[in-house]
Amino acid sequence: MLKRPIGAMFGRATAASAAAAADIPADKAFAMAQQGELIIIDVRTPDEWRASGVPQGAEPINMRDPNFGAKLQAILAESGD
């Protein structure tokens, strides 16, 4: 599990909620994700995932994938956001 704050999360975000999301410690974000309160999306590349792993429960989407937007929308639609 990551031990540093989560810097970017997607979902229903306003400027205020996006700023607040940057301040959620990793352990709290993990607990919130397990309870379905937020989605953790890992937007790094496959090489980065191989080097350090994907956080448990995170949705990996390669930020360089030409279908990035569609994949992100699919995850959000599945979650009801």
C-alpha positions as CSV (number, residue, x, y, z in Angstrom):
1,M,0.0,0.0,0.0
2,L,1.2,3.5,-0.7
3,K,2.4,5.5,2.3
4,R,2.3,9.0,0.8
5,P,-0.8,11.2,0.2
6,I,-2.8,10.4,-2.9
7,G,-2.4,13.4,-5.3
8,A,-5.1,12.9,-7.9
9,M,-8.5,11.2,-7.7
10,F,-11.3,11.3,-10.2
11,G,-15.0,11.3,-9.7
12,R,-17.5,14.1,-9.0
13,A,-15.0,16.8,-8.4
14,T,-15.3,20.5,-7.9
15,A,-12.3,22.7,-7.3
16,A,-12.9,22.5,-3.6
17,S,-13.3,18.7,-3.5
18,A,-10.3,18.3,-5.8
19,A,-8.1,20.4,-3.4
20,A,-9.4,18.4,-0.5
21,A,-8.7,15.1,-2.2
22,A,-5.0,16.0,-2.5
23,D,-4.9,16.1,1.3
24,I,-6.3,12.6,2.0
25,P,-3.6,10.3,3.4
26,A,-3.1,7.0,1.6
27,D,-4.5,4.9,4.4
28,K,-7.7,6.9,4.6
29,A,-8.0,6.9,0.8
30,F,-7.6,3.1,0.8
31,A,-10.3,2.7,3.4
32,M,-12.6,5.1,1.5
33,A,-12.0,3.1,-1.7
34,Q,-12.8,-0.2,0.1
35,Q,-16.1,1.3,1.2
36,G,-16.9,2.6,-2.3
37,E,-16.6,6.2,-1.3
38,L,-14.0,7.0,-3.9
39,I,-12.2,5.6,-6.9
40,I,-8.4,5.4,-7.0
41,I,-7.2,5.6,-10.6
42,D,-3.5,5.0,-11.3
43,V,-2.7,6.8,-14.5
44,R,0.9,5.9,-14.9
45,T,2.4,3.8,-17.7
46,P,2.8,0.0,-17.8
47,D,6.5,0.4,-17.2
48,E,5.8,2.4,-14.1
49,W,3.3,-0.2,-12.8
50,R,5.9,-3.0,-13.4
51,A,8.5,-1.0,-11.5
52,S,6.5,-0.3,-8.4
53,G,3.2,-2.1,-8.7
54,V,-0.4,-0.8,-8.8
55,P,-2.0,0.1,-5.4
56,Q,-4.4,-2.5,-4.2
57,G,-7.9,-1.6,-5.4
58,A,-6.7,1.0,-7.9
59,E,-7.9,1.1,-11.5
60,P,-4.9,1.3,-13.8
61,I,-5.3,3.3,-16.9
62,N,-2.2,4.1,-19.1
63,M,-2.2,7.9,-19.4
64,R,-0.7,7.5,-22.9
65,D,-3.4,5.1,-24.2
66,P,-5.3,6.7,-27.1
67,N,-8.5,5.4,-25.5
68,F,-7.7,6.9,-22.1
69,G,-10.8,9.1,-22.0
70,A,-13.1,6.3,-23.0
71,K,-11.6,4.0,-20.4
72,L,-11.9,6.7,-17.7
73,Q,-15.5,7.3,-18.6
74,A,-16.2,3.6,-18.5
75,I,-14.8,3.3,-14.9
76,L,-16.8,6.3,-13.8
77,A,-20.0,5.1,-15.4
78,E,-19.5,1.7,-13.8
79,S,-19.2,3.4,-10.4
80,G,-22.3,5.6,-10.9
81,D,-20.2,8.8,-11.0
